[in-house]
Amino acid sequence: MASSPPTPSALPTAEAIEILLSPDGYYKYLGIPRPSNVDVLGPKFKDAMSASESNDDDNNNSIDLDQVKKNYRRLSLRHHPDRKTGDAETFRMLNRAKVVLSNAKLRREYDLVGLDLDDDAEDHAEDGGGGSSTSDNSSGVDSKNEGGVGNDNNKNASTSKDSSSGKEEGSGGSSSKTETVMSHLASVTLAAIMQIFVRTGLLGTVSVLISRYIILTLPAMGVLAYISYKIHSTLMATLKENKLSLPISKDALSPLAIAFGLLCMYRGRRFAVLVVAAVVDNGDAAVETAATTAVTYLDWSWTFWLGEALVMTMFLMNSFDSKQPRAVIVAFVIVSLLFTLWLRGRFWRYATILFFEAVIAALCVLVFPIMEMILESIVEDKMRKVGEKIRAHDQRMKELLRKKKKEQSG
């Protein structure tokens, strides 16, 4: 049977803080053996392989959580702020050590470098500065073993428990800080693609369906005019209430511009054509002509192109900040004019664009998590190498201090 680890003994405040702040100090001060083999795979790769190798991973990298709690209780008796030998900062760091070693993700991050990178002063100030159930445990041990702790100390312990009940949640919060650069980039990219997808669908509906029929065009123009009126009236009321004098926002003109573009698209599909009918009288050799006007339906015209480009330009401008520089607005206009030359209000062309946008969104969903796992593994490998250098440097510094002490004593 393996021998049990030595029971930790509480040290004076300065020495305790020095150990806790040293590489792997949480393990050293709480008397917990550090796992010998920290796997190279990142947590997401590890989760993907956990179905077949979960038992091996748990046996190799787990620690005795009961021993962590037991050793923590013993040390908290000495370092609790209510004790004469206690210190608030040492007790806080002891709480943090217990939380980190008890949480699998926080412990893994700690093992990479050997230092607690998330243990900053601002978080502890916001969390209330105490431990969670740890304060409760220590106070319980105090009252059980000592019996002489007064009501004030019990009140302080309960206050520490209440104020730091968010600490354990805070540790969960810190462990939930898994939004890496890639995950944030993936969410932003996917949101942008979905916004483009929706606006492309709206533009296709306007070009292919609404602008084709008068029964749809007129109500759509009426709704846009009403929206423009409501935006304008709300803006004017706000300016009047705040006693400001500003020009009309483009937000109020945007629906009117879209309505005008819709009118151009509807008008561009229909042209009045003069039809001339000739009647020939063979007897008198006289020719009579008659002219009639007929409406001819066109699939596309330059008027329709201008209307479609205007609608697309307004959609692009509304997708970004309301204060675009002139160069950006000119770029929107040029892109719209060129792109609508290819679209021409054709259903299958809009369907093709929507299909490619859906494919890109699906690729983002599939590719970004893989890229995130790869990047996370690369970063962890670099952090592990940094941790090895930090530990080696710390060991060299300790050796130098020992030599100096020997020389001074000699």
C-alpha positions in Angstrom: 0.0 0.0 0.0 1.2 3.5 -0.8 2.2 5.6 2.1 -0.1 8.5 3.0 1.2 12.0 2.4 2.7 13.9 5.3 0.3 16.0 7.3 0.9 19.7 6.6 1.7 22.1 9.4 0.8 25.7 9.5 3.6 28.2 9.1 4.0 31.8 10.0 2.2 34.3 7.7 5.3 35.4 5.7 6.5 31.8 5.1 3.0 30.6 4.2 2.4 33.3 1.7 5.9 32.7 0.2 5.1 29.0 -0.3 1.6 29.7 -1.7 3.0 32.2 -4.2 5.8 29.9 -5.3 5.4 27.5 -8.3 3.1 24.6 -7.3 2.8 26.2 -3.9 -0.9 25.2 -3.5 0.2 21.6 -3.6 3.2 22.1 -1.4 1.4 24.0 1.4 -1.7 21.8 1.5 0.5 18.7 1.4 -1.1 17.3 -1.8 1.1 15.3 -4.2 1.1 16.9 -7.6 -0.1 14.6 -10.5 3.1 13.3 -12.2 1.7 13.1 -15.7 -0.4 16.0 -16.9 -1.7 15.0 -20.3 -0.7 16.9 -23.4 -4.1 17.0 -24.9 -6.3 20.1 -24.4 -9.5 19.8 -22.4 -11.7 19.6 -25.5 -9.6 16.9 -27.1 -9.7 15.1 -23.7 -13.5 15.4 -23.6 -13.7 13.9 -27.1 -11.6 10.9 -26.0 -13.2 10.5 -22.6 -15.7 7.9 -23.9 -13.0 5.3 -24.3 -10.2 6.5 -21.9 -12.1 8.2 -19.1 -11.0 5.8 -16.4 -7.4 5.9 -17.3 -7.4 9.7 -17.4 -9.1 9.9 -14.0 -6.7 7.5 -12.4 -3.6 9.3 -13.8 -4.5 13.0 -13.2 -6.9 13.0 -10.3 -6.1 14.0 -6.7 -7.7 13.1 -3.4 -10.3 15.8 -2.8 -11.1 14.5 0.6 -7.4 14.9 1.6 -7.5 18.5 0.2 -10.5 19.3 2.4 -9.0 17.7 5.4 -5.7 19.5 5.1 -7.4 22.7 4.4 -9.5 22.5 7.6 -6.4 21.8 9.6 -4.5 24.8 8.2 -7.5 27.1 8.4 -7.5 26.7 12.2 -4.2 28.6 12.2 -4.8 31.2 9.5 -8.5 32.1 10.1 -8.7 36.0 10.6 -10.6 35.5 13.8 -7.6 33.8 15.4 -4.7 35.7 16.9 -2.3 33.8 14.7 -4.5 34.3 11.6 -4.2 36.7 8.7 -6.8 37.7 6.2 -4.6 37.6 3.2 -3.1 34.2 4.0 -6.6 32.8 4.7 -7.8 34.2 1.4 -5.0 32.5 -0.5 -5.6 29.3 1.4 -9.2 29.4 0.4 -8.1 30.0 -3.2 -5.7 27.1 -3.1 -8.5 24.8 -1.9 -10.9 26.0 -4.6 -8.3 25.6 -7.4 -7.3 22.1 -6.3 -10.9 21.1 -5.9 -11.9 22.2 -9.4 -10.7 20.1 -12.3 -10.4 22.9 -14.9 -8.8 25.4 -12.5 -6.4 22.7 -11.3 -5.4 21.9 -14.9 -4.8 25.6 -15.7 -2.7 25.8 -12.5 -0.7 22.7 -13.4 0.4 24.3 -16.8 2.4 27.1 -15.3 2.4 26.3 -11.6 0.9 29.7 -10.8 -2.7 30.9 -10.3 -3.1 33.4 -13.1 -6.7 34.2 -12.3 -6.1 35.1 -8.6 -6.2 38.9 -9.0 -7.1 41.4 -6.4 -10.1 42.9 -8.3 -11.9 39.6 -8.4 -11.5 39.0 -4.7 -12.6 42.5 -3.9 -15.8 42.0 -5.9 -16.4 38.5 -4.5 -16.1 39.7 -0.9 -12.7 38.4 -0.1 -13.6 35.2 1.5 -14.0 31.5 0.7 -17.2 29.8 0.2 -18.0 26.6 2.0 -14.4 26.8 3.2 -15.2 29.6 5.6 -18.1 27.5 6.9 -15.9 24.5 7.3 -13.3 26.4 9.2 -15.8 28.1 11.5 -17.4 24.7 12.1 -14.0 23.3 13.1 -13.3 26.2 15.3 -16.5 25.8 17.3 -16.1 22.1 17.5 -12.5 21.9 18.6 -12.1 25.1 20.5 -15.6 25.7 21.9 -14.6 29.1 23.2 -15.2 31.1 20.1 -17.7 33.9 21.0 -20.8 35.1 19.3 -18.9 37.8 17.5 -16.6 35.2 15.9 -19.6 33.1 14.9 -21.2 36.1 13.4 -18.1 36.9 11.5 -17.8 33.4 10.2 -21.4 33.4 9.1 -20.8 36.8 7.4 -17.7 35.3 5.7 -19.9 32.4 4.6 -22.6 34.6 3.1 -20.3 37.1 1.5 -18.2 34.4 -0.1 -21.0 32.1 -1.2 -20.4 33.7 -4.5 -16.7 32.7 -4.2 -17.4 29.1 -5.1 -19.7 30.5 -7.7 -16.9 32.8 -8.6 -14.6 29.9 -9.0 -17.2 28.3 -11.3 -17.3 31.6 -13.1 -13.6 31.7 -13.6 -13.7 28.1 -14.7 -16.4 29.1 -17.2 -14.1 31.7 -18.7 -13.6 29.4 -21.7 -14.5 31.9 -24.4 -11.2 32.0 -26.2 -10.3 34.3 -29.0 -11.4 31.7 -31.5 -14.8 31.1 -29.8 -15.5 34.8 -29.7 -14.4 35.2 -33.3 -16.7 32.3 -34.3 -19.7 33.8 -32.6 -19.1 37.2 -34.2 -18.5 35.7 -37.6 -21.6 33.4 -37.3 -23.8 36.4 -36.2 -22.5 38.5 -39.1 -23.2 35.7 -41.6 -26.7 35.2 -40.2 -27.4 38.9 -40.5 -26.3 38.9 -44.1 -28.4 35.8 -44.7 -31.5 37.5 -43.3 -31.0 40.7 -45.3 -30.3 38.8 -48.5 -33.5 36.9 -48.0 -35.4 40.2 -47.4 -33.8 41.8 -50.5 -34.7 38.7 -52.6 -38.3 38.8 -51.4 -38.6 42.5 -52.3 -36.9 42.0 -55.7 -38.6 38.7 -56.8 -42.0 38.9 -55.2 -43.1 42.2 -53.7 -42.0 44.4 -56.6 -43.8 42.2 -59.1 -47.3 42.8 -57.9 -49.1 46.1 -57.2 -51.1 44.5 -54.5 -47.9 43.9 -52.6 -46.0 46.9 -53.6 -48.4 49.6 -52.4 -48.9 48.1 -48.9 -45.2 47.7 -48.5 -44.6 51.3 -49.5 -47.3 52.4 -47.0 -45.7 50.4 -44.2 -42.3 51.9 -44.9 -43.8 55.4 -45.0 -45.5 54.8 -41.7 -42.2 53.5 -40.1 -40.4 56.6 -41.4 -43.1 58.8 -39.8 -42.9 57.1 -36.5 -39.1 57.3 -36.4 -39.2 61.0 -37.3 -41.9 61.8 -34.7 -40.1 59.9 -32.0 -36.8 61.7 -32.8 -38.4 65.1 -32.9 -40.1 64.4 -29.5 -36.8 63.4 -28.0 -35.0 66.4 -29.3 -37.8 68.7 -28.1 -37.7 67.1 -24.7 -34.0 67.5 -24.4 -34.1 71.0 -26.0 -31.7 70.0 -28.8 -31.6 71.1 -32.4 -30.3 68.4 -34.8 -30.9 67.6 -38.4 -33.3 64.7 -39.3 -31.5 61.4 -38.8 -30.9 59.1 -41.7 -32.8 56.5 -39.9 -36.0 58.4 -40.7 -35.0 58.8 -44.4 -33.9 55.1 -44.8 -37.4 53.6 -45.0 -38.5 56.3 -47.5 -35.4 55.5 -49.7 -36.3 51.8 -49.6 -39.9 52.7 -50.5 -38.6 54.8 -53.5 -36.4 51.9 -54.6 -39.3 49.6 -54.4 -41.3 51.9 -56.6 -38.5 52.0 -59.1 -38.3 48.3 -59.2 -42.1 48.0 -59.7 -42.0 50.7 -62.4 -39.0 49.2 -64.1 -40.8 45.9 -64.8 -43.6 47.7 -66.7 -43.3 50.0 -69.8 -46.0 51.5 -71.9 -45.4 50.7 -75.5 -47.1 52.5 -78.5 -48.6 49.9 -80.8 -49.4 51.1 -84.4 -52.1 49.4 -86.4 -52.2 50.0 -90.2 -55.3 49.6 -92.3 -54.9 49.5 -96.1 -57.8 50.2 -98.5 -56.8 48.5 -101.8 -59.6 50.3 -103.8 -58.5 53.8 -103.1 -54.9 52.9 -102.4 -55.2 54.8 -99.1 -53.6 53.7 -95.8 -55.1 54.5 -92.4 -53.1 54.0 -89.2 -54.4 53.6 -85.6 -52.2 53.8 -82.5 -52.9 52.1 -79.2 -50.9 52.0 -75.9 -50.1 48.7 -74.3 -48.2 47.8 -71.1 -45.3 45.4 -71.7 -43.8 43.4 -68.9 -40.0 43.3 -68.7 -37.9 40.9 -66.6 -35.3 43.6 -66.1 -34.6 47.2 -67.0 -32.2 50.0 -66.0 -34.9 51.5 -63.8 -35.3 48.2 -62.0 -31.5 48.0 -61.6 -31.4 51.5 -60.0 -34.2 50.6 -57.6 -32.6 47.3 -56.6 -29.2 48.9 -56.1 -30.8 51.6 -53.9 -32.6 49.0 -51.7 -29.4 47.0 -51.4 -27.4 50.2 -50.5 -29.8 51.0 -47.7 -29.7 47.5 -46.4 -25.9 47.7 -46.3 -25.9 51.0 -44.6 -28.4 49.9 -42.0 -26.3 46.9 -41.1 -23.4 49.1 -39.8 -23.0 52.1 -37.6 -25.1 55.1 -38.4 -22.0 57.3 -38.7 -20.2 55.9 -41.7 -17.5 58.0 -43.5 -18.2 59.1 -47.0 -15.7 56.6 -48.4 -17.7 53.7 -46.9 -21.0 55.0 -48.3 -19.4 55.3 -51.7 -18.1 51.8 -51.4 -21.6 50.6 -50.5 -23.1 52.3 -53.6 -20.4 50.9 -55.9 -20.8 47.3 -54.5 -24.6 47.6 -54.8 -24.5 48.9 -58.4 -22.1 46.1 -59.5 -23.8 43.3 -57.6 -27.3 44.1 -58.8 -26.1 44.0 -62.4 -25.6 40.2 -61.8 -28.7 39.6 -59.6 -31.2 41.3 -61.9 -34.1 40.2 -59.7 -33.7 36.5 -60.6 -35.0 34.0 -58.1 -32.3 31.4 -58.7 -29.5 33.9 -58.3 -30.8 34.9 -54.9 -31.3 31.2 -54.0 -27.7 30.5 -55.0 -26.4 33.3 -52.8 -28.5 32.1 -49.8 -27.2 28.5 -50.4 -23.6 29.6 -50.3 -24.2 31.8 -47.2 -25.8 28.8 -45.4 -22.8 26.6 -46.4 -20.4 29.2 -45.0 -22.4 29.3 -41.7 -22.3 25.5 -41.5 -18.5 25.6 -42.1 -18.1 28.1 -39.3 -20.0 25.9 -36.9 -17.8 22.9 -37.9 -14.4 24.5 -38.5 -14.1 27.1 -35.7 -14.4 24.5 -32.8 -11.7 22.4 -34.5 -9.5 25.5 -34.9 -10.2 26.4 -31.2 -9.1 23.0 -30.0 -5.9 23.2 -32.1 -5.1 26.7 -30.9 -5.9 25.7 -27.3 -3.5 22.8 -27.5 -0.8 25.0 -28.9 -1.2 27.6 -26.2 -1.2 25.0 -23.5 1.9 23.5 -24.8 3.6 26.9 -24.8 2.3 27.6 -21.3 3.6 24.2 -20.1 7.1 25.1 -21.4 6.9 28.5 -19.6 5.8 26.7 -16.4 8.9 24.4 -16.7 11.2 27.4 -17.0 9.5 29.1 -14.1 9.9 26.0 -11.9 13.5 25.6 -12.9 14.3 29.3 -12.2 12.6 29.0 -8.8 14.6 26.0 -8.0 17.9 27.8 -9.0 17.0 30.8 -6.9 16.4 28.5 -3.9 19.7 26.8 -4.4 21.5 30.2 -4.5 19.8 31.3 -1.3 20.9 28.1 0.4 24.5 28.6 -0.7 24.4 32.2 0.5 23.0 31.1 3.9 25.7 28.5 4.2 28.5 31.0 3.3 27.1 33.5 5.8 26.8 30.9 8.5 30.3 29.5 7.8 
